[in-house]
Amino acid sequence: MELADLISPDLILTDLKSQNRWQVIEEMVDHLVRLGKVKPDDRQNVVDVLKKREQTMSTGIGFGVGLPHASTNLVPEAIGVLGRSTSGIVFDALDNEPVFLVLLFLVPIGQFQRHLHTLSNIAKMLHRQELLQEILNAPDNITIYNIIKKYKKEGIQNVG
């Protein structure tokens, strides 16, 4: 599974309001709830599992990218939501720089090992400066999605 398979235009937020990693987790899970990807009754448990994972070590991987992720029995299949911040988010990233692009990723319990490869490919893809710049400069979610599909088509996601 690759990033273009994990998200769709409705799963792309172009103007995150959050100022830190804890707020962005809540903002992005709220979007998943609005779309029916997470049940409203499960919202807090999903937030809690993501925050618990984030407390073990920041998923701010550097280069302006954050990848909060967790395994939970509250999702039937892997889901993700991509968010962009124009002002930057304090994420306690590895390079101590603000994060401008966040991919929140949830997988069912028991499937996380299988999806580690997916997470690795996505991280490598989002480390590509030219892709990151295109996403940060894109005018809307449809354009962002098309950029991601273009990079998939060119086979760039599997580089590394």
Secondary structure as GFF3:
##gff-version 3
##sequence-region A 1 160
A	DSSP	alpha_helix	3	6	.	.	.	ID=ss1
A	DSSP	three_ten_helix	9	11	.	.	.	ID=ss2
A	DSSP	beta_strand	12	13	.	.	.	ID=ss3
A	DSSP	alpha_helix	21	34	.	.	.	ID=ss4
A	DSSP	three_ten_helix	40	42	.	.	.	ID=ss5
A	DSSP	alpha_helix	43	56	.	.	.	ID=ss6
A	DSSP	beta_strand	60	62	.	.	.	ID=ss7
A	DSSP	beta_strand	65	66	.	.	.	ID=ss8
A	DSSP	beta_strand	69	72	.	.	.	ID=ss9
A	DSSP	beta_strand	79	89	.	.	.	ID=ss10
A	DSSP	beta_strand	99	108	.	.	.	ID=ss11
A	DSSP	alpha_helix	112	126	.	.	.	ID=ss12
A	DSSP	alpha_helix	129	137	.	.	.	ID=ss13
A	DSSP	alpha_helix	141	153	.	.	.	ID=ss14
A	DSSP	three_ten_helix	156	158	.	.	.	ID=ss15
###
